[in-house]
């Protein structure tokens, strides 16, 4: 038995390690996997999903207010001293053992439409909660895409820094040979070696920037960060991402119809309107019906003999029915306060709707302006890189020939590589800005 237990324990531990290996293996994730993991782990999304489930549970409880309540039960015990025998209705001074059985049923027939309006309100709130879940998913997805692009961007920046370092190392080698041959002064070699050290530092900085970008992505996915974490970077060409021809007003009109947060805000007003109706229902009468059944047994003799349990239960059986009408006259201003509070809540919901729409328009205006600026910046960066690349090529040839000094060569090199870095920045900025506009137009959030 101990061997079986030990084997089972080993298998359990191995299975845990296997599961953990599967869960924490983030060494090659594509965008779809990153988004899926982020949605699965995000606590804000889980909170909105729990809120949706809570609204659904409330609906079940409120629908139940339409059907009768039924309860049954019993009690048993003893009495001592002078008391009334429940069978003979005579005072006796004995110990009396008894068993009481009962059943009750009640049903509300009318409650000022409060039950129906509460059910309608719950259904509206469930729908609003569903839209809130969608809005949370959209926000998470958009944020993850941005962080994913940042990692791709950081990888590209690292490549540029490594290429710059490789170019400098090659130039150092050439210069050393020319210095040793007496074709160039020693100062050129020292200047290039200093430039090589600077480029090595830039590679280190690029590595750190990439690590920070991966860390931010891991935190958005809410998974432990690992140095081995990496992504599958898609081939992103800015020419494949076209900015929409729609203007701000057109984008805003589309977004009003598809953005879940707008629909959730509108449903908030509808829910508040039902809240006003529920509060007004407190002024109206309520009508209900009820019924009950009762029987009992005692362990006493009656007419010289003790009746059996079943016989006493049948003989002592009684039932009742009633109708109850409750007409509110004075309620310590509770109904008036409830109606006033409900109206204020509706007003707050109306303000929330306006704020949500205003925020949406401001976000679209900012996104459109940023996308247009990014497009212009990307085009300008392309032209700048093309010009500076040729200028650097010529400077490199002239430097090798001794026609220009190191300062001029370094300036041409730095200008070229800085232009490449700016091009990468404007490229990925433009891609993300285009995706943001696509998001407001209802297009798929993919790369």
Secondary structure, 3 states (H helix, E strand, C coil): CHHHHHHHHHHHHHHHHHHHHHHCCCCCECHHHHHHHHHHHCHHHHHHHHHHHHHHHHHHHHHHHHCCEEEEEEEEEEECCEEECCCCCCEEECCEEEEEEEEEEEEEEEECCHHHHHHHHHHHHHHHHHHHHHHHHHHHHHHHHHHHHHHHHHHHHHHHHHHHHHHHHHHHHHHHHHHHCCCCCHHHHHHHHHHHHHHHHHHHHHHHHHHHHHHHHHHHHCCCCCCCCCECCCCCCHHHCCCCCCCHHHHHHHHHHHCHHHHHHHHHHHHHHHHHHHHHHHHCCEEEEEEEEEEEEECCCECCECCCHHHHHHHCCEEEEEEEEECCCCCCCHHHHHHHHHHHHHHHHHHHHHHHHHHHHHHHHHHHHHHHHHHHHHHHHHHHHHHHHHHHHHHHHHHHCCCCCHHHHHHHHHHHHHHHHHHHHHHHHHHHHHHHHHHHCCCCCCC
